[in-house]
Amino acid sequence: MGFRCGIVGLPNVGKSTLFNALLSTMQAEAANYPFCTIEPNVGRVEVPDERLSKLAAIAHSAKIIPTQLEFVDIAGLVRGASKGEGLGNKFLSHIREVDAIIYVLRCFDDSDITHVEGRIDPLRDSDIVETELLLADLESLEKRLPTIQKKAKSGDPEALEQAPLMERVLQVLNQNQPARAVEIKDPSERELLKRMQLLTAKPVLYVCNVEEASAATGNAWSAQVAELAASRGSPCVVVSARIEAEISLLPTPQDKADFLASLGLTETGLSRVIRAGYQVLGLRTYFTVGPKEARAWTIPAGTLAPQAAGVIHSDFERGFIRAEVISYDDYIAYHGEAGAKKAGRFRLEGKEYEVQDGDVMHFRFNV
């Protein structure tokens, strides 16, 4: 299953530079003029997880396969996008296809790089993006709701479920609040909201693109964004896209580590962005470990054992019998499967087991 984060923001805030660095390529053209990114660039990146190499070392795994996350670099948005300004509807349709949205906000001043709004103000930029997405959602729901209400009156069971939620969402949007602010009463409503494909229902991650000197500590602008993100319950990450682009072109891990150390950094900003993207999507990682390979697998939080098995192969889910489980901490503490079994830390779990982040698993199945 794929999990996609869309990278959005105003033109010239560093989205494509950030995307290039994420992929360690120059796939996206980073140019100093609006709308240089027209079709979205898509790339898959490895999710950094130091647990995987530790598991592989204990099991003497021949190969290490990290889990991955997909990033989509979407064209710059401007005021009026919901009414067709800039790339308008094309831009908005690309956002509908992602699972979470990364707002890249410009928190640096550079007279050589134009700002489409004339001056640096990341809070205003964030508001422009959010407002355009909100207006698009309003227009979408106002068109769809009368039809749903009419069907509900005629007794259509699906419409009877949809109409009350749609009405509540529309009320929230009319108060200039995103759809994700609506109170969800039960899991079925959460699924209904997801099916509405509303732009402002998607979780958000704020990324502050700062100048090189502020890469380690952030600056006054990024502090404002961090405060905004905290008030909305969203993660916020500070990066210098220019530094990340330089790091991505260095040939060896040691070169990268030395460069980071010279800047007072212990890891790349991109690693933090990827992990925060993973977090905002509500994902968990479980592992399969053996002599051939140590591998990380991505699942949504709340996934039960059979569905987690199905991520590997549909036969594993269809013929699921039970799961052999060792927690990551126990696997490390007791030096692998044999030690964990001897210490009584090896468990057999059935179909109702909710897989936990870090579980080391082996599935028994019969098809």
C-alpha positions as a Markdown table, in Angstrom:
| # | Residue | x | y | z |
|---|---|---|---|---|
| 1 | Met | 0.0 | 0.0 | 0.0 |
| 2 | Gly | 1.2 | 3.5 | -0.8 |
| 3 | Phe | 1.3 | 6.5 | 1.5 |
| 4 | Arg | 1.7 | 9.9 | -0.2 |
| 5 | Cys | 2.8 | 13.3 | 1.2 |
| 6 | Gly | 2.1 | 16.2 | -1.1 |
| 7 | Ile | 4.6 | 19.1 | -0.9 |
| 8 | Val | 2.8 | 22.4 | -1.3 |
| 9 | Gly | 3.3 | 26.1 | -0.8 |
| 10 | Leu | 3.5 | 29.4 | -2.7 |
| 11 | Pro | 5.9 | 29.7 | -5.7 |
| 12 | Asn | 9.6 | 30.1 | -4.8 |
| 13 | Val | 9.5 | 28.9 | -1.3 |
| 14 | Gly | 11.9 | 25.9 | -1.9 |
| 15 | Lys | 9.5 | 23.1 | -2.5 |
| 16 | Ser | 11.3 | 21.6 | -5.5 |
| 17 | Thr | 14.7 | 22.1 | -3.9 |
| 18 | Leu | 13.4 | 20.2 | -0.9 |
| 19 | Phe | 12.0 | 17.5 | -3.1 |
| 20 | Asn | 15.3 | 17.2 | -5.1 |
| 21 | Ala | 17.2 | 16.7 | -1.8 |
| 22 | Leu | 14.7 | 14.2 | -0.6 |
| 23 | Leu | 15.3 | 12.0 | -3.6 |
| 24 | Ser | 19.0 | 12.9 | -3.8 |
| 25 | Thr | 18.4 | 13.7 | -7.5 |
| 26 | Met | 17.6 | 16.7 | -9.6 |
| 27 | Gln | 14.4 | 15.4 | -10.9 |
| 28 | Ala | 12.4 | 18.5 | -10.1 |
| 29 | Glu | 13.4 | 21.7 | -11.9 |
| 30 | Ala | 14.1 | 24.3 | -9.2 |
| 31 | Ala | 13.8 | 27.7 | -11.0 |
| 32 | Asn | 13.3 | 31.2 | -9.8 |
| 33 | Tyr | 9.9 | 31.9 | -11.5 |
| 34 | Pro | 6.4 | 30.8 | -10.6 |
| 35 | Phe | 4.8 | 27.6 | -12.0 |
| 36 | Cys | 8.1 | 26.0 | -13.1 |
| 37 | Thr | 6.6 | 22.8 | -11.6 |
| 38 | Ile | 3.5 | 22.0 | -13.6 |
| 39 | Glu | 3.0 | 18.3 | -13.5 |
| 40 | Pro | 3.7 | 16.9 | -10.0 |
| 41 | Asn | 7.0 | 15.1 | -9.6 |
| 42 | Val | 6.7 | 11.9 | -7.6 |
| 43 | Gly | 9.4 | 9.9 | -5.8 |
| 44 | Arg | 9.7 | 7.3 | -3.1 |
| 45 | Val | 12.2 | 7.7 | -0.3 |
| 46 | Glu | 13.5 | 5.4 | 2.4 |
| 47 | Val | 12.2 | 6.1 | 5.9 |
| 48 | Pro | 15.3 | 6.4 | 8.2 |
| 49 | Asp | 15.0 | 3.9 | 11.1 |
| 50 | Glu | 18.1 | 2.9 | 13.1 |
| 51 | Arg | 16.2 | 0.0 | 14.6 |
| 52 | Leu | 16.5 | -1.9 | 11.3 |
| 53 | Ser | 20.3 | -2.0 | 11.1 |
| 54 | Lys | 20.4 | -3.2 | 14.8 |
| 55 | Leu | 18.0 | -6.0 | 14.1 |
| 56 | Ala | 19.9 | -7.0 | 10.9 |
| 57 | Ala | 23.2 | -7.0 | 12.9 |
| 58 | Ile | 21.8 | -9.5 | 15.4 |
| 59 | Ala | 20.3 | -11.8 | 12.8 |
| 60 | His | 23.3 | -11.5 | 10.4 |
| 61 | Ser | 20.8 | -10.5 | 7.6 |
| 62 | Ala | 22.4 | -10.4 | 4.2 |
| 63 | Lys | 20.1 | -7.5 | 3.1 |
| 64 | Ile | 18.4 | -4.5 | 4.7 |
| 65 | Ile | 15.2 | -3.2 | 3.1 |
| 66 | Pro | 13.8 | -0.1 | 4.7 |
| 67 | Thr | 10.1 | 0.9 | 4.4 |
| 68 | Gln | 9.3 | 3.8 | 2.0 |
| 69 | Leu | 7.2 | 6.9 | 1.8 |
| 70 | Glu | 6.1 | 8.6 | -1.4 |
| 71 | Phe | 6.5 | 12.4 | -1.8 |
| 72 | Val | 4.8 | 14.5 | -4.5 |
| 73 | Asp | 6.1 | 17.9 | -5.5 |
| 74 | Ile | 3.1 | 19.9 | -6.5 |
| 75 | Ala | 3.1 | 23.2 | -8.4 |
| 76 | Gly | 3.1 | 26.5 | -6.5 |
| 77 | Leu | -0.2 | 27.8 | -5.3 |
| 78 | Val | -1.3 | 31.4 | -5.4 |
| 79 | Arg | -4.2 | 33.5 | -4.2 |
| 80 | Gly | -7.3 | 32.6 | -6.2 |
| 81 | Ala | -6.3 | 29.0 | -7.0 |
| 82 | Ser | -9.7 | 27.8 | -5.9 |
| 83 | Lys | -11.1 | 30.1 | -8.7 |
| 84 | Gly | -8.7 | 29.0 | -11.3 |
| 85 | Glu | -5.8 | 31.5 | -10.7 |
| 86 | Gly | -2.3 | 30.2 | -11.5 |
| 87 | Leu | -2.7 | 26.5 | -12.2 |
| 88 | Gly | -5.9 | 26.5 | -10.3 |
| 89 | Asn | -7.9 | 23.3 | -10.5 |
| 90 | Lys | -5.0 | 21.3 | -11.8 |
| 91 | Phe | -3.1 | 22.1 | -8.6 |
| 92 | Leu | -6.1 | 21.2 | -6.4 |
| 93 | Ser | -6.7 | 17.9 | -8.2 |
| 94 | His | -3.1 | 16.8 | -7.5 |
| 95 | Ile | -3.6 | 17.6 | -3.8 |
| 96 | Arg | -6.7 | 15.4 | -3.7 |
| 97 | Glu | -4.6 | 12.4 | -4.5 |
| 98 | Val | -2.3 | 12.6 | -1.5 |
| 99 | Asp | -2.8 | 11.3 | 2.1 |
| 100 | Ala | -1.1 | 14.2 | 3.9 |
| 101 | Ile | 0.0 | 17.7 | 3.0 |
| 102 | Ile | 3.4 | 19.3 | 3.8 |
| 103 | Tyr | 3.2 | 23.1 | 3.8 |
| 104 | Val | 6.6 | 24.4 | 2.9 |
| 105 | Leu | 6.9 | 28.0 | 4.2 |
| 106 | Arg | 9.6 | 30.5 | 3.3 |
| 107 | Cys | 11.4 | 31.6 | 6.4 |
| 108 | Phe | 14.4 | 33.2 | 4.8 |
| 109 | Asp | 15.1 | 36.5 | 3.0 |
| 110 | Asp | 16.9 | 36.6 | -0.3 |
| 111 | Ser | 16.7 | 39.6 | -2.6 |
| 112 | Asp | 17.7 | 37.3 | -5.5 |
| 113 | Ile | 14.6 | 35.1 | -5.1 |
| 114 | Thr | 11.3 | 36.8 | -5.7 |
| 115 | His | 8.4 | 36.4 | -3.4 |
| 116 | Val | 5.1 | 36.2 | -5.1 |
| 117 | Glu | 3.5 | 38.2 | -2.3 |
| 118 | Gly | 6.3 | 40.9 | -2.2 |
| 119 | Arg | 7.6 | 40.2 | 1.3 |
| 120 | Ile | 8.4 | 37.4 | 3.7 |
| 121 | Asp | 5.5 | 36.4 | 6.0 |
| 122 | Pro | 5.2 | 32.6 | 6.5 |
| 123 | Leu | 2.0 | 32.9 | 8.6 |
| 124 | Arg | 0.3 | 34.9 | 5.8 |
| 125 | Asp | 1.6 | 32.3 | 3.2 |
| 126 | Ser | 0.2 | 29.4 | 5.3 |
| 127 | Asp | -3.1 | 31.3 | 5.5 |
| 128 | Ile | -3.2 | 31.7 | 1.7 |
| 129 | Val | -2.7 | 28.0 | 1.2 |
| 130 | Glu | -5.2 | 27.0 | 3.8 |
| 131 | Thr | -7.8 | 29.5 | 2.6 |
| 132 | Glu | -7.6 | 28.3 | -1.0 |
| 133 | Leu | -8.0 | 24.7 | 0.0 |
| 134 | Leu | -10.9 | 25.7 | 2.3 |
| 135 | Leu | -12.6 | 27.6 | -0.5 |
| 136 | Ala | -12.2 | 24.7 | -2.9 |
| 137 | Asp | -13.8 | 22.4 | -0.2 |
| 138 | Leu | -16.7 | 24.8 | 0.3 |
| 139 | Glu | -17.5 | 24.9 | -3.4 |
| 140 | Ser | -17.3 | 21.2 | -3.7 |
| 141 | Leu | -19.6 | 20.5 | -0.7 |
| 142 | Glu | -22.1 | 23.2 | -1.7 |
| 143 | Lys | -22.5 | 21.5 | -5.0 |
| 144 | Arg | -22.8 | 18.0 | -3.7 |
| 145 | Leu | -24.9 | 18.5 | -0.6 |
| 146 | Pro | -28.3 | 19.3 | -2.2 |
| 147 | Thr | -28.1 | 16.0 | -4.2 |
| 148 | Ile | -27.2 | 14.0 | -1.1 |
| 149 | Gln | -30.0 | 15.7 | 1.0 |
| 150 | Lys | -32.5 | 14.9 | -1.8 |
| 151 | Lys | -31.4 | 11.2 | -1.8 |
| 152 | Ala | -31.6 | 11.1 | 2.0 |
| 153 | Lys | -35.2 | 12.3 | 2.0 |
| 154 | Ser | -36.0 | 9.5 | -0.4 |
| 155 | Gly | -34.6 | 7.0 | 2.1 |
| 156 | Asp | -31.2 | 6.2 | 0.4 |
| 157 | Pro | -29.2 | 4.5 | 3.2 |
| 158 | Glu | -25.8 | 5.8 | 2.1 |
| 159 | Ala | -27.1 | 9.4 | 1.8 |
| 160 | Leu | -28.8 | 9.1 | 5.2 |
| 161 | Glu | -25.3 | 8.5 | 6.6 |
| 162 | Gln | -23.5 | 11.1 | 4.5 |
| 163 | Ala | -25.9 | 14.1 | 4.8 |
| 164 | Pro | -25.6 | 14.9 | 8.5 |
| 165 | Leu | -21.8 | 14.7 | 8.4 |
| 166 | Met | -21.7 | 16.8 | 5.2 |
| 167 | Glu | -23.9 | 19.4 | 6.9 |
| 168 | Arg | -21.6 | 19.6 | 10.0 |
| 169 | Val | -18.5 | 19.8 | 7.8 |
| 170 | Leu | -20.0 | 22.6 | 5.8 |
| 171 | Gln | -20.8 | 24.5 | 9.0 |
| 172 | Val | -17.2 | 24.2 | 10.1 |
| 173 | Leu | -15.9 | 25.4 | 6.7 |
| 174 | Asn | -18.2 | 28.4 | 6.8 |
| 175 | Gln | -16.5 | 29.3 | 10.1 |
| 176 | Asn | -13.2 | 29.4 | 8.3 |
| 177 | Gln | -12.1 | 26.1 | 10.0 |
| 178 | Pro | -10.6 | 23.2 | 8.0 |
| 179 | Ala | -12.7 | 20.0 | 7.6 |
| 180 | Arg | -10.2 | 18.1 | 9.9 |
| 181 | Ala | -11.6 | 20.3 | 12.8 |
| 182 | Val | -15.0 | 18.7 | 12.6 |
| 183 | Glu | -16.0 | 16.5 | 15.6 |
| 184 | Ile | -15.9 | 12.9 | 14.5 |
| 185 | Lys | -18.4 | 10.7 | 16.5 |
| 186 | Asp | -17.3 | 7.2 | 15.5 |
| 187 | Pro | -14.9 | 5.3 | 13.1 |
| 188 | Ser | -17.7 | 5.1 | 10.4 |
| 189 | Glu | -17.8 | 8.9 | 10.3 |
| 190 | Arg | -14.0 | 9.0 | 9.9 |
| 191 | Glu | -14.3 | 6.7 | 6.9 |
| 192 | Leu | -17.2 | 8.8 | 5.4 |
| 193 | Leu | -15.1 | 12.0 | 5.8 |
| 194 | Lys | -12.2 | 10.3 | 4.0 |
| 195 | Arg | -14.4 | 9.3 | 1.1 |
| 196 | Met | -15.5 | 13.0 | 0.7 |
| 197 | Gln | -11.9 | 13.6 | -0.5 |
| 198 | Leu | -11.8 | 17.1 | 1.1 |
| 199 | Leu | -8.5 | 18.9 | 0.9 |
| 200 | Thr | -8.7 | 20.4 | 4.4 |
| 201 | Ala | -9.5 | 17.0 | 6.0 |
| 202 | Lys | -6.0 | 15.8 | 5.2 |
| 203 | Pro | -3.4 | 16.0 | 8.1 |
| 204 | Val | -0.8 | 18.8 | 7.8 |
| 205 | Leu | 3.0 | 19.0 | 8.5 |
| 206 | Tyr | 4.6 | 22.4 | 8.5 |
| 207 | Val | 8.2 | 22.7 | 7.1 |
| 208 | Cys | 10.0 | 26.0 | 7.7 |
| 209 | Asn | 12.7 | 26.6 | 5.0 |
| 210 | Val | 15.3 | 28.8 | 6.7 |
| 211 | Glu | 18.6 | 30.3 | 5.6 |
| 212 | Glu | 21.8 | 28.2 | 6.1 |
| 213 | Ala | 22.8 | 30.0 | 9.3 |
| 214 | Ser | 19.5 | 29.1 | 11.0 |
| 215 | Ala | 19.4 | 25.4 | 10.0 |
| 216 | Ala | 20.3 | 24.2 | 13.5 |
| 217 | Thr | 18.3 | 26.7 | 15.6 |
| 218 | Gly | 15.6 | 28.1 | 13.4 |
| 219 | Asn | 14.8 | 31.9 | 13.3 |
| 220 | Ala | 12.1 | 34.3 | 14.4 |
| 221 | Trp | 9.9 | 33.4 | 11.4 |
| 222 | Ser | 10.2 | 29.6 | 12.0 |
| 223 | Ala | 9.3 | 30.2 | 15.7 |
| 224 | Gln | 6.0 | 31.9 | 14.6 |
| 225 | Val | 5.2 | 28.8 | 12.4 |
| 226 | Ala | 6.1 | 26.4 | 15.3 |
| 227 | Glu | 3.6 | 28.3 | 17.5 |
| 228 | Leu | 0.9 | 28.1 | 14.8 |
| 229 | Ala | 1.6 | 24.3 | 14.2 |
| 230 | Ala | 1.4 | 23.6 | 18.0 |
| 231 | Ser | -1.9 | 25.4 | 18.2 |
| 232 | Arg | -3.3 | 23.1 | 15.5 |
| 233 | Gly | -1.8 | 19.9 | 16.8 |
| 234 | Ser | 0.5 | 19.5 | 13.8 |
| 235 | Pro | 4.2 | 18.8 | 13.6 |
| 236 | Cys | 6.7 | 21.5 | 12.5 |
| 237 | Val | 10.2 | 20.9 | 11.1 |
| 238 | Val | 12.9 | 23.4 | 10.4 |
| 239 | Val | 15.2 | 22.7 | 7.4 |
| 240 | Ser | 17.5 | 24.7 | 5.1 |
| 241 | Ala | 16.5 | 23.3 | 1.7 |
| 242 | Arg | 19.8 | 24.7 | 0.2 |
| 243 | Ile | 21.9 | 22.9 | 2.8 |
| 244 | Glu | 19.9 | 19.7 | 2.3 |
| 245 | Ala | 20.5 | 19.9 | -1.5 |
| 246 | Glu | 24.2 | 20.2 | -0.9 |
| 247 | Ile | 24.3 | 17.3 | 1.5 |
| 248 | Ser | 22.3 | 15.1 | -0.9 |
| 249 | Leu | 25.1 | 15.5 | -3.5 |
| 250 | Leu | 27.9 | 14.4 | -1.2 |
| 251 | Pro | 29.3 | 11.0 | -2.2 |
| 252 | Thr | 29.6 | 9.1 | 1.1 |
| 253 | Pro | 27.8 | 8.8 | 4.4 |
| 254 | Gln | 31.0 | 10.0 | 6.2 |
| 255 | Asp | 31.2 | 13.1 | 4.0 |
| 256 | Lys | 27.6 | 13.9 | 4.9 |
| 257 | Ala | 28.2 | 13.3 | 8.6 |
| 258 | Asp | 31.2 | 15.6 | 8.6 |
| 259 | Phe | 29.3 | 18.3 | 6.8 |
| 260 | Leu | 26.4 | 18.1 | 9.2 |
| 261 | Ala | 28.8 | 18.2 | 12.2 |
| 262 | Ser | 30.4 | 21.4 | 10.8 |
| 263 | Leu | 27.0 | 23.0 | 10.9 |
| 264 | Gly | 26.2 | 21.8 | 14.4 |
| 265 | Leu | 23.7 | 19.2 | 13.2 |
| 266 | Thr | 23.5 | 15.5 | 14.1 |
| 267 | Glu | 21.1 | 14.5 | 11.3 |
| 268 | Thr | 19.6 | 15.9 | 8.1 |
| 269 | Gly | 16.5 | 18.0 | 8.2 |
| 270 | Leu | 15.1 | 15.6 | 5.6 |
| 271 | Ser | 15.3 | 12.7 | 8.0 |
| 272 | Arg | 13.1 | 14.7 | 10.4 |
| 273 | Val | 10.7 | 15.6 | 7.6 |
| 274 | Ile | 10.3 | 12.0 | 6.6 |
| 275 | Arg | 9.8 | 10.8 | 10.1 |
| 276 | Ala | 7.3 | 13.7 | 10.8 |
| 277 | Gly | 5.5 | 12.8 | 7.6 |
| 278 | Tyr | 5.3 | 9.2 | 8.8 |
| 279 | Gln | 3.9 | 10.5 | 12.1 |
| 280 | Val | 1.3 | 12.8 | 10.6 |
| 281 | Leu | 0.0 | 9.9 | 8.5 |
| 282 | Gly | -0.5 | 7.8 | 11.6 |
| 283 | Leu | 1.7 | 5.0 | 10.5 |
| 284 | Arg | 3.5 | 2.2 | 12.3 |
| 285 | Thr | 6.5 | 0.0 | 11.4 |
| 286 | Tyr | 6.8 | -3.7 | 12.0 |
| 287 | Phe | 9.8 | -5.9 | 11.0 |
| 288 | Thr | 10.5 | -9.2 | 9.5 |
| 289 | Val | 14.0 | -10.4 | 10.3 |
| 290 | Gly | 16.0 | -13.4 | 9.1 |
| 291 | Pro | 19.4 | -14.4 | 7.6 |
| 292 | Lys | 18.3 | -13.4 | 4.0 |
| 293 | Glu | 16.9 | -10.0 | 4.9 |
| 294 | Ala | 15.8 | -7.6 | 7.6 |
| 295 | Arg | 12.8 | -5.6 | 6.3 |
| 296 | Ala | 10.6 | -2.8 | 7.6 |
| 297 | Trp | 6.9 | -2.8 | 6.7 |
| 298 | Thr | 4.5 | 0.2 | 6.9 |
| 299 | Ile | 0.9 | -0.1 | 8.3 |
| 300 | Pro | -1.6 | 2.4 | 9.6 |
| 301 | Ala | -2.0 | 2.5 | 13.3 |
| 302 | Gly | -4.7 | 0.1 | 14.5 |
| 303 | Thr | -4.0 | -2.6 | 11.9 |
| 304 | Leu | -4.7 | -6.1 | 13.0 |
| 305 | Ala | -2.3 | -9.0 | 12.4 |
| 306 | Pro | -4.0 | -10.6 | 9.4 |
| 307 | Gln | -4.1 | -7.2 | 7.5 |
| 308 | Ala | -0.5 | -6.6 | 8.5 |
| 309 | Ala | 0.4 | -9.9 | 7.0 |
| 310 | Gly | -1.5 | -8.9 | 3.8 |
| 311 | Val | 0.9 | -6.1 | 3.3 |
| 312 | Ile | 3.6 | -8.8 | 2.6 |
| 313 | His | 1.3 | -11.0 | 0.4 |
| 314 | Ser | -2.5 | -11.4 | 0.1 |
| 315 | Asp | -2.1 | -15.1 | 0.7 |
| 316 | Phe | -0.7 | -14.4 | 4.1 |
| 317 | Glu | -3.9 | -12.5 | 5.0 |
| 318 | Arg | -6.3 | -15.0 | 3.4 |
| 319 | Gly | -4.7 | -18.0 | 5.1 |
| 320 | Phe | -3.7 | -16.3 | 8.3 |
| 321 | Ile | -3.4 | -18.7 | 11.3 |
| 322 | Arg | -1.4 | -16.7 | 13.8 |
| 323 | Ala | 1.5 | -14.4 | 14.2 |
| 324 | Glu | 4.8 | -15.0 | 16.1 |
| 325 | Val | 5.7 | -11.7 | 17.8 |
| 326 | Ile | 8.7 | -10.4 | 19.6 |
| 327 | Ser | 8.8 | -6.7 | 20.6 |
| 328 | Tyr | 11.8 | -4.7 | 19.2 |
| 329 | Asp | 13.1 | -4.0 | 22.7 |
| 330 | Asp | 13.0 | -7.7 | 23.7 |
| 331 | Tyr | 14.6 | -8.8 | 20.4 |
| 332 | Ile | 17.5 | -6.4 | 21.1 |
| 333 | Ala | 17.7 | -7.1 | 24.9 |
| 334 | Tyr | 17.8 | -10.9 | 24.4 |
| 335 | His | 20.0 | -10.9 | 21.2 |
| 336 | Gly | 17.5 | -12.3 | 18.8 |
| 337 | Glu | 14.7 | -14.8 | 18.5 |
| 338 | Ala | 16.3 | -17.7 | 20.3 |
| 339 | Gly | 17.2 | -15.5 | 23.4 |
| 340 | Ala | 13.7 | -14.0 | 23.4 |
| 341 | Lys | 12.1 | -17.5 | 23.3 |
| 342 | Lys | 14.3 | -18.6 | 26.2 |
| 343 | Ala | 13.4 | -15.6 | 28.2 |
| 344 | Gly | 9.7 | -16.2 | 27.6 |
| 345 | Arg | 9.3 | -13.0 | 25.5 |
| 346 | Phe | 8.1 | -14.8 | 22.4 |
| 347 | Arg | 4.3 | -14.6 | 21.8 |
| 348 | Leu | 1.7 | -16.2 | 19.6 |
| 349 | Glu | -1.0 | -13.7 | 18.6 |
| 350 | Gly | -4.3 | -14.3 | 16.8 |
| 351 | Lys | -6.6 | -12.4 | 14.4 |
| 352 | Glu | -7.6 | -9.7 | 16.9 |
| 353 | Tyr | -4.0 | -8.7 | 17.7 |
| 354 | Glu | -3.3 | -5.0 | 16.9 |
| 355 | Val | 0.2 | -4.8 | 15.6 |
| 356 | Gln | 2.5 | -2.4 | 17.6 |
| 357 | Asp | 5.2 | -0.2 | 16.3 |
| 358 | Gly | 8.5 | -2.1 | 16.4 |
| 359 | Asp | 7.0 | -5.6 | 16.5 |
| 360 | Val | 9.3 | -8.3 | 15.0 |
| 361 | Met | 6.9 | -10.7 | 13.3 |
| 362 | His | 6.6 | -14.0 | 11.5 |
| 363 | Phe | 3.3 | -15.1 | 10.1 |
| 364 | Arg | 1.9 | -18.7 | 10.0 |
| 365 | Phe | -0.6 | -19.2 | 7.3 |
| 366 | Asn | -2.2 | -21.9 | 5.2 |
| 367 | Val | -3.8 | -21.4 | 1.8 |
